[in-house]
Amino acid sequence: MAKKLTQEELLEKIHQKLSDINTNMLKVFWIVAIFAFLYFGLMLHLLNK
């Protein structure tokens, strides 16, 4: 029974770590998306001059 509890605790820790990684990757994605939007907006602006 104790082994099952430790496995569940380990799985919970792994799940928490994966959730943290997912949150961080989403933040990175949005930051990159914002800069890509600004970059392509600047390129379009410069091409139309």
C-alpha positions in Angstrom: 0.0 0.0 0.0 2.9 2.4 0.8 4.4 1.7 -2.6 1.2 2.7 -4.3 1.1 6.0 -2.3 4.6 6.8 -3.3 3.9 6.1 -6.9 0.8 8.4 -6.8 2.9 11.1 -5.1 5.6 10.7 -7.8 3.0 10.9 -10.5 1.5 14.0 -8.9 5.0 15.6 -8.8 5.6 14.7 -12.4 2.2 16.1 -13.4 2.9 19.4 -11.6 6.3 19.7 -13.3 4.8 19.1 -16.7 2.1 21.7 -15.9 4.8 24.2 -15.0 6.7 23.4 -18.3 3.5 23.8 -20.3 2.8 27.2 -18.7 6.3 28.4 -19.4 6.2 27.2 -23.0 2.9 29.0 -23.5 4.5 32.2 -22.2 7.4 31.8 -24.5 5.1 31.1 -27.4 3.1 34.3 -26.8 6.3 36.4 -26.4 7.7 35.0 -29.7 4.3 35.6 -31.4 4.2 39.2 -30.3 7.7 39.9 -31.6 7.0 38.1 -34.9 3.9 40.2 -35.3 5.9 43.4 -34.7 8.6 42.2 -37.0 6.3 41.4 -39.9 4.4 44.7 -39.3 7.6 46.6 -39.5 8.6 44.8 -42.7 5.3 45.6 -44.3 5.6 49.2 -43.2 9.1 49.5 -44.7 8.1 47.8 -47.9 5.2 50.3 -48.5 7.4 53.3 -48.2 
